[in-house]
Each structure stands twice: as structure tokens, then as C-alpha cells.
């Protein structure tokens, strides 16, 4: 594909980094210092200019341009760039990054403003946060829209409901409509990945990756531990992300309090959300969190735009005894910092962007995504004439050790495969695999698989 990316900030840079491995990419960035950095560090073409300028777009776009991605910090500039691109080249697919809730409401952009696809990282992060917050044991969550299912990662805690430690999976009353596709276990060698069989078992500290619909995943969460019918959520930070999350939580049976230190922002949020308690104070102050009874709070969710503040609030919350902490980060270095600090769930803002972008640019795959804090990807692979697995049973497939076929899509049917399932040409296999095994899968399927950083 020939792709033009408008804006080379953190989002644009990540998109260019991923997509340039498989496609021809041209980056447009008006800031000279940022432009030089991108051109010198990535294998991309580039123009140091205003990407929303009709003159620049007229120079860039032609009948061979497949996709224009406008991902600057300005919603208005992104919309204008997409509208102009459609005027100049009606067949080009346009994608705009949107932050403001007013622009992401309903289908008005697609219908009226000539934008084919919207990526709202704040909306996506908020959706993940909501699902993680609503389950006691979930630490990661991803929707798989193409098949109407979701992936979630659960941590097995010491207070598990059924005393499941050491009991073979085949003897556990697991929910029927979901499947455990991977177990992560810490050992002396580090984190191990186990493709589970009926004879495998859980131990405390395991992280289980499970696929199913949203209700079956919540049922799996209830299987792991008792579940409260009504939840109490304490949020720190009144960002745009917080707006999306407050709106989503209003549909659930939860009590929500939000602490924001800016008085004007508190007034804005109070007008928007009648069913949430908005508190004007400092969410990193231990005295404030103690006064808000953090000890008895089910979930502490940090939604500020500052990683240091989010980390401090989570650590204070953990010290006070909050049951679960959820936060967001934009700098890659913080992923390991949050994990080492014992934060339960940390969502990478730009990893979300990467997943969404790849879904738009690799249509031959049903799905491709990276889960948080792992080196694994969830990939949809179609069985073509060059695939070495064609007409073989799954048990004969000789897949890499850290690879598991979660689902097989045959026409309109979605099958949770057993070991004797036969792989046919035209099937799509949804595969959970370690990045280290991607090369082996490429050989098996006779195709090229993109990899996220």
C-alpha cells in the first residue's frame, strides 16, 4: 500500500514505524526538529510542511495513494486534511484521529465529512478501562470486532473462589462459552507461556488469556472470585479520557467519584455528568485518598495525562489497601515501571493506536493485535493454497510451542477447535502466538505477517 501520514508526533511516529515495514509510507510534519528525527530514524519518505494544506496534499496524492492517515493533535486539522484528500482523490481511504467527544458521536463524520474511519485513542482506552474495572481479576482486554468476541487476561489470585490451584482444567467448572488459549506463569527462568491442555492447571499468580463474548468473560471472572453486584470506582484526573470513561460507566451499576485539582474543569465535568461525584482536590495526596476511603474502594482508575502522577496515585492507593489499580501511559518506558511497581493494569495509549491502525491497513487479516505487557500477538491467518497446514488435523499441524489456534472461521461459522479439527483452504485461523515464532508461522502459512513494536 501507498500510505500518507499527516503528523509525526508520538502517534504518527508509531504508525510510520509499524507500517513502513510492509508498505510505502510518506510522512508530513511541519515541525522541522520532529521531521528530521523521523526521517533519520525510519525508512520513510517525508515532507516538512503543513499536512492539512490543500497545496501540499495536491502535490502528495495521486491515483496510487491508497490511504491517508491524519493523526495530528488537532481534530479540526485532521478533518480538513481528510475532506481535502477526498476532493483531490475520491478513491483514497481516509482515517482521522479524533479526541473530542463532539466529533466522535454517532456517524456524523462518515456521513457528512468524508472521513472513512475514525481512531479515537481516548475512546478505545476508556472502553478497555471500563471492562477491566468491571471485572475483579481482569488485567487486560481487547475487542475482536470482526467476530464479535473479546480477549481478556485474568490474574489468578490467592482468594480464588473454587480453590482451583493444582486441579486439572478438565475437572474445573469453567464457563462453556469461552476458551483459555494461553497461561503465563512466572518461574526461575522468567515468564513462561503455556498452551493449556485438559491436564494443565492453575497456580496462584498465573495469568490466563481467555477468548469469548463479553458476558462469558465476565462469567469467567466470577468463576475466579466472588463478584459484587455494585461496584465503587474512584477516578483520578479529569482528562478527555475521563469524559469517555464517565460516560461508559454511567451505563453500569457503579458508584463513581472523580478527583480533579483544576476547579474550572471540575465545574465542566459536574455539568456533563449528574450521576458522578466530582471532587476538587489533589488525587496524589495520601490524605485526600484516605479521606475518600480508598481502602474500601473496589477500583482506583488513574486518567490524568501525567505518568508520574498516575504512578504516584496508584502507589498511594495500593498502600492504603485499594483492591485494584488501573492506569494509562503514553511513554513506552512506563510499561515495565508500572508492572514492577505492582500496578494491576496499565494500558499503553500508543499501543492502542497501533492495534487500530494495523486493523485498517491489513484487511487480508481478520484481526491483528498485541496484548499489554507481553511479547505475544493475536493474528488472523487465512489458509491459502501455499499453506502447509491445508487438509491437516490441528493435532498434526506442528505449530510452534508457544502458538495456539483459538478459533477457526469457516464461511459464516466460528468454531472453537479440538485437536482433531481439520484445517481447510479458505479457513481463517485466529492464532495467539509469541512474536519469536512469527517467522515460523510465515513459513507454515506462506505469507508475510506484520509485527508491532
N, C-alpha and C positions, 0 to 999 in steps of 0.2 A: 504494500500500500504506500501511497504518497501522502504524507501527513504534515500539516502545518500546525504548529503550536504557538499560540499568541500568549506571551507572558512566560518568563523563565524564573519565576520565584521558586519557592520550595515545591509547589505543586507541579508547575511546568517543568522544572528540572527533573523531578522523579519520573514524570511521563516520558520525557525525552530519553532518559536513561534506560527505561524499560523498552520503549517502542523502537528505539534505534537499533536494537539487537536483531529485529526482524523486519523492519520497514525503513523506507527512506524518509527522514524527518528533517524539517526546516523549522528553526526556532526564531521567533521575532520578539526582541526585547529592547525597550527604549533606554534602559539604564546601562551606560557604557561599561561600568565595572562588572555588573552582573553578566552582561552579554559576553565579555571577554572570558569570564570564568567558565561559562557554559561551553563556549566554542573550544576552549583549550582543554577541557576535561572530558568532552563527549564527542562521539563520531557523528556529528550532525552539521547540516548547513545552517546559516543564520543571517539575519538582517538586523542591524542596530537601528531600530525605528519604532514608531508608534504602530502597533499591530492593528489598531482599530481604524487607521486611516484608509479611506477608500483608494487613495492613490497607491499606497503600499500593497493593499490587497489585490488591486488590479495588476500590479507587477508580479505578484506571487502566484495567483491562482490561474489554473488553466484546465483544460478538459481532462488532464491526467491526475488532477488533485482529487483524492478520494475522501479525505476527512480534514476538517478544520476544528481544532480544539481551542476555545478561548477560555483561558484559565487565569486571568489577571485578578488582582484583588478587588477590582471594580465590577460589580454586576452590570452596570449600565454599559461599560466599555465592552464587556463580553457579549451582551445582547446586540449592541450595534455592530460589532465585528461579524457576528453570525448573520444578521439581517443583510449586511452589505455583501457578504460572501455568497448568499443565496441569489442576490440580484446579479452578481457577476458570473456565477457558475451555478445554475439551478440544480445540477445533479450532485453537487458536493454535499456530503453529510456534515452537519454542524453539531457541535457539542459545546455547551456553555457551563462554566462553573458558576453556581448561584449560592449566595449566602443568605440574603434577606428573605424572610418568610413570605413577604408580599409577592415575591417573584416565583416562589416555588409552590404556590397554592393552586391546586387544580391543574387543568391542562391549558391554561391561557397562553403560555409561551409557545407550545407546539401548534396551537390553533391559529394564533394571531401574529406571532413574532418570528416565524420561520426558524425556530430552533428545534432540531430533530431530537436532541437528547439533553437532559439537564443532569449535571452532577452537583449535588449539594452535600459536601462532606459533613457539614454540621447536622443535616437531617439523618444521614446514614449513621454517624457516630451516636446520635441520640437514640436511634432505633436499636442499635446494639446495646447501648447502656440500659435502655428500658428492659429489654429481655433479660439481661444479666442481673439487673436489680430485682426483677420479679421472681428469680429462682435463687434459692439459698446456696446451691453448690456450683452454679454455672460460673465459669471464668472467661468464656469466650463464646461468641455467637455469630453466625453468618447465615443469611438467607440465600437459598438457591432458587431464584425466581422461575427459572426455566422449567423446573419440575415440581414447583410448589412445595418444596421441602426445605429444611434448615439443618445446619450443622451446629452442634454445641459441644463445648468441652466442659466436663464436670470434674471437680476435685473430690475424691473420697475422703471424708473427714472422720475423726475418731468417734463422733456421735452418730454414725450411720444407723439407719432405722432398723435394719434386719440382722445386725451382727454378721455382715456378709464377708468379713475378712477370712480368706482361705477356703471359701466354699466355691466349688466349681460353678462356672456360669450356667451350665445346663441344669443345675439344681436351684437356681435363684428365680423368684417370681418377677422376672423382668417384663416391662411393658411389651406387648406384642407388636406394636406398630413402629418400633424403632430398632436400630441395629448399632451395636458397638463395633466401630471399624478400626479403632486403634487404642492401645493403652500405653501411656507414658509412665515409666517407673524409674525413680532415682536409685542408682546402685553405686558401688565403689568406682565403677568406670564412668559414671556420669548418667545422664538421662538416656534410658533405653526405650526403644519403640517396639512394642509387641503387637503383632497381628493376632487378635484373640481367636482361640478355638473354644469348643464347648468345655474343654477340661482346664482352661485357664481360670484365673480367679483374681479378685481384687485384694490389695492390701492398703492400709491407711497411707495417704499421700499420693496414691495413683491419680493420674489424670486420664479420664476416659473421653474419647472423641465419639460422639453419637450422632447418627442421622435419623431424621424423622420429621413429621409435621410439628407445628408449634405446640399443639396440645399434648402430643405423645412425648415431646421433650420435657414439658412441664411435669408430665406423669413420671418420667424417669427421675426428675429432681425430687418429686415426692417419695419415690421409691428409696432414694438415698437417705432422706431425713424427713422428719415431720415438718409440715408446712403450715404457716399461719394463714388464716383466711384474710386477715387485714394486715397490711404492711405499713411501717413507718419509715419514711425516707427523708434524710437530711441532705440538702444540696448546698454546696459552697460555690459561689460565683454566679453572677447574673449575665453571662455572655449570651451571644446568639444561640450557641449550642444549648444553653439552659432554657431558652424560649421553646425550642423544639421539644426538649425533654419534658418540660412542664405541660405542654400541650398533649403529648402522648400519655403521660401519667394521669391526666385528667380522665382518661377512659378506663382506668383501673381502680380497684378498691384499695386505695392507698391514702395515707396522710402525708402531705408534703410540706416541709419547711425549707426555705431558701435564705441563706445569709449572704448579703452583698454589702460591701463597705461604702459604695457610692450612693448617696441619698437620692439623687435625681434618678438614677437607674432603678432604685427600689420603688419609687413612685410610678415609673413607667410599667414595671412588672406587676405592681398591685392593680393597676387599671386593666391590664391584659388578663390576669388570672385571679378570679374571685375565690377559687377553691384552694389556693395555696397561701400559706403564711409567709410573708416576706419580711425579713428582719434586717435592719440597717446596722451592721456590725462587722467586725473583722473575723473571718472564718478560720484564720490561722492561730487565733488566740486560744490557748487551752482553757482560760476562764470562760470564754464565750461558749465553747463547745461543751464544757461541763455544765454550764447553765442551761444548755439546750438538751440536757440528759442524753448525751451521746452514748453513754453506756447501754441504754435500753433501746437505742435506735437499730433497726434491722439493717439498714444500708446507709453508708456515707458516700455520696457521689460528688466528686470534685469537677467542676465545669468552668474553672477560670481559664484565662489564656496564658497562664504562667505556670510552667512545670514545677519551679521551686515552691511556689505557693501550694500547688496541688499536692506535692510530695509532703510538705510540712503538715498540711491539714490531715492527710491520710495517716501520717505517723502519730500525730496527736490523737486522732480518733482511735487508732489501734491501741495506744497507751491507755486511753480511757475505757476501752473494752467494747468498742463498736463491733458488731458481728461481722460486717463485710465492708470492704472499701473498693470503690470503683473510680477510675480516673482516666484522663486523656493526656496524651503527649504529642508534641509535634517534632521534637528533636529525637533522632534515632538513638542517641546515646542513653536516653532516659528509659528505654525499654528494659535494659538489663538492670539499671539502677532501681526502678520500681519493683522488678522481680526480686532482686536481692534484698530490698527493704521489706519484703513480705506483703506488698500490696496485692490484694486478691485478683483484681482485674485491671489491666492498663491497656487502653485502646489507642493504637497508633493512627493519628489523623491522616498522615500521608500514605500509610498502608491501605487505608480505606479507599483513598483516591486511586491508588494503583490497581486495586481489585476492580473498581468500577470501570476504569479506563480500559483494562485488558478485556473485560466483558464486551466492550463496544468495538474493540479492534481485532478480535479473533473470533468472528462469527462461526468459523468452522468447528469450534469447540463449544459444547453446550455450556460449560462453566469452567472457569479457572480462577482460583483464589488461594491466598496464603492465610493460614490461621496465625493468630497472635502468638508470639514467643516460641515459635517452633521453626524448624527448617523444612516444614512439610507443605505440600500444595495439594489442593483438591482439583482434579483435572477431568474434563470430559473428553474422551477419545473415541473417534469413530473407527470402526473396523472396516478398513478398505481392502482392496484386492492384494495389497502388498503386506498386509498384517500377518505375522507368523502364528497368531493365535486363532485364525479363522478355522472353524469347524472342530475346535478342540474343547474338551470339558475344562472348566475352570481349574479343577484339581491337577490337570495336565499342563497348565499354562506356563509353569516355571517362571512365575513372576519374581522380581527382586524381593528379598526377605522382608523389607520394610514397606511393602506395597500391598494394598488391599482393594479389591473391587467392591465398592459399596452398593452400587446399583447397576442394572443393565436396562437400557431403554431399547425396546424393540417395537418400532412403529409408535403406536399410542399407548403401549403397555410399559409400566415401570415395575421391574422385578427386583426383589431382594434375593440375590442368587445364592444357591447352595453350591457345594463343591462339584456337583455333577451337572451344573448348568452348562449348556453348550453355547459357545460364542459363534455367532453367525455374522457374515458380511452384512454391513449396513447397521448393525447394532452400535449403540453408543454406550461405552463403559465409563461410569463415573468412578474414578480411581483416586484413592488417597495415597500419596507417595512421598518419600523423602526426596529432597532436591538432589541428593547424591546419586539417586537411582534414575534420574530423568534421562540420562544418556542411554541407559539400558532399555528404558521404555520406548525411546525413539527408535531404537533398532527393532524392537518387537513389533511396533505399530507401523514402521516405515514412514515416519512423519517427523516434523520439527515441532518441539514443544517450547513455547516461551517460558522464561523463568523470571520471577520477580526478584528484586534485590534482597 
